[in-house]
Amino acid sequence: MYDLVVVGAGPYGLSIAAHAAAAGLRLRVLGRPMASWRDHMPPGMFLKSEPWSSNLSDPTGDRTLSAYCASRKLPAEHGRPVPIATYTDYGLWFARHAVERIDEQTVTSVRPSAGRFVVTTDDGETIPSRTVALAAGVMPFVNVPEPLVALDENLTSHSSHHGDLARFKGKDVTVIGAGQAALETAALLAEEGATARVVARSGRLNWNAPPQPLNRGLMRSLRDPHCGLGTGWPSWVWSEIPWAVRRLPGSTRLRIAATALGPAGAWWLRDRFESAVPVLLGYRLRAASPSGGGVRLDLTTPAGARTALETEHVIAATGFTPDLTRLRLLDRELGAGLRRVGGGGAPELSGRFESSYPGLFFAGLLTAPSFGPAMRFVYGAGFTAHRLVRGVRRRLGRTGS
């Protein structure tokens, strides 16, 4: 019988595991380390966040991205984007040094049993545990616009489904979206030799400004403070005091999770993008259908007129939806019985990330409607890991472990 099973081995799962191991818990970690980063991000991508705000979390605070890069004589400087490949290697290094054992098995089921949990893997192993932390990442929550759902996968895909964009060389590809994933995917497509364009329902593209120096005068720092999610007081609240966000009404938290830190491109991407990718702004997707080996997109223009666009493939860079019903590994009856935030799809959580079912904890995207937008980024892993493991230890104490 384990004290804790961690499902998922991305930044959140690894951080939780590091804190749990240091606390002496009987621990099992299941998942392929850094799987989303290794398998679902094409070469040439960079971190949008600053190196100092992209650390995985361990109790000593020694296994930082900067420490990893310094040991390999790699740059990790404020204002200089870090390649995704470097960050992935950092996560694997963290896993080797901070977590004793990781089983690269896929979890197919988490269900309650006699006041405990049984976790089942794809090879048929059943693992009993007193508590479970679900850190399943973002892949279960992929959001695809309704008009694209029925299309064959050869005609449409989500931006997170591509570990390599080279197969689109010489093809006409349309990217739907206006955030970093859409803009960087389109730029990489163009650089791979595709004819790429972006279709966005927003009337303009937003670009982040270059980061301000870390060392500034007192008044400038007070007016526009640095924080893990950028600069400014709203971002400071989201990143530095997620516990305060949780105390807001559920409807308010849902709105914050859905709208705060909206779509924007990284400052370092702008020149590459604008010189290579045309954009249709203010266009809405009405329908999509197969056409001559490609896709016909029926669009509404900013003026309300109807138009059509023919393309060979459509990539939806339309984010992720935190909805429990999409987490298929969770026992259906158990999931249906959990309290939700404001009547939405995400679980209502305690201050220590425990759901309304005792012993079941969540981490990552599903916790954003409870704790705010920091949980959509790696930066939230430190706050999560520390508090969640405290919650596990408290729960174990109550159950006489």
Secondary structure, DSSP 8 states (H G I E B T S, - for coil): -EEEEEE--SHHHHHHHHHHHHTT--EEEES-TTHHHHHSS-TT-B-SS-GGG-----TTS---HHHHHHHTT----TTS--BHHHHHHHHHHHHHHH-S--B---EEEEEEETTEEEEEETTS-EEEEEEEEE---SGGGB---HHHHTS-TTTEEEGGG-S--GGGTT-EEEEE-SSHHHHHHHHHHHHTT-EEEEEESSSS--B------SS--HHHHHHS-EETTEESHHHHHHHH-HHHHHTS-HHHHHHHHHHTT-S-B-GGGHHHHHTT--EEET-EEEEEEEETTEEEEEEE-TTS-EEEEEESEEEE---B---GGG-TTB-HHHHHTS-BGGGSSSB---TTSB-SSTTEEE-SGGGHHHH-GGGGSTTHHHHHHHHHHHHHHHHHHHTT-
